[in-house]
Amino acid sequence: MFTTKFWKAASERAVKTAAQALLVYFGGDAVFNAWHADWPAAGGIASGAVVLSVLTSLVSANLAGEPDSPSWVAGDR
């Protein structure tokens, strides 16, 4: 969990999770208008998603026997 490989993978997952959270947030509105969007709320939702993603990666470390991976599933060996 204290390797560059782990943190690169965890960061990638966190960015993807933030993007997914924003898509859900803005996708709930039929028409998206950037001028009238609640950007502080969107930022809060994305930030919360990032925190949860990183915490999940930390908890998942070593579950599959691979300390360099934030995944619950063991990779190809």
Contacts in CASP RR format, 6 or more apart in sequence:
PFRMAT RR
TARGET T0000
AUTHOR 0000-0000-0000
METHOD contacts of the structure
MODEL  1
MFTTKFWKAASERAVKTAAQALLVYFGGDAVFNAWHADWPAAGGIASGAV
VLSVLTSLVSANLAGEPDSPSWVAGDR
1 58 0 8 1.000
1 61 0 8 1.000
1 62 0 8 1.000
1 67 0 8 1.000
3 67 0 8 1.000
3 68 0 8 1.000
5 68 0 8 1.000
5 69 0 8 1.000
6 57 0 8 1.000
6 61 0 8 1.000
6 67 0 8 1.000
6 68 0 8 1.000
6 69 0 8 1.000
6 70 0 8 1.000
9 57 0 8 1.000
9 69 0 8 1.000
9 70 0 8 1.000
9 71 0 8 1.000
10 53 0 8 1.000
10 54 0 8 1.000
10 57 0 8 1.000
10 58 0 8 1.000
10 70 0 8 1.000
13 53 0 8 1.000
13 57 0 8 1.000
13 70 0 8 1.000
14 49 0 8 1.000
14 50 0 8 1.000
14 53 0 8 1.000
14 54 0 8 1.000
14 57 0 8 1.000
15 50 0 8 1.000
17 49 0 8 1.000
17 50 0 8 1.000
17 52 0 8 1.000
17 53 0 8 1.000
18 46 0 8 1.000
18 47 0 8 1.000
18 49 0 8 1.000
18 50 0 8 1.000
18 53 0 8 1.000
20 49 0 8 1.000
21 45 0 8 1.000
21 46 0 8 1.000
21 48 0 8 1.000
21 49 0 8 1.000
22 42 0 8 1.000
22 43 0 8 1.000
22 45 0 8 1.000
22 46 0 8 1.000
25 41 0 8 1.000
25 42 0 8 1.000
25 45 0 8 1.000
25 46 0 8 1.000
26 32 0 8 1.000
26 37 0 8 1.000
26 42 0 8 1.000
56 70 0 8 1.000
57 70 0 8 1.000
58 70 0 8 1.000
60 70 0 8 1.000
60 71 0 8 1.000
60 72 0 8 1.000
61 67 0 8 1.000
61 69 0 8 1.000
61 70 0 8 1.000
63 72 0 8 1.000
64 71 0 8 1.000
64 72 0 8 1.000
64 73 0 8 1.000
64 74 0 8 1.000
64 75 0 8 1.000
65 74 0 8 1.000
66 74 0 8 1.000
66 75 0 8 1.000
69 75 0 8 1.000
END
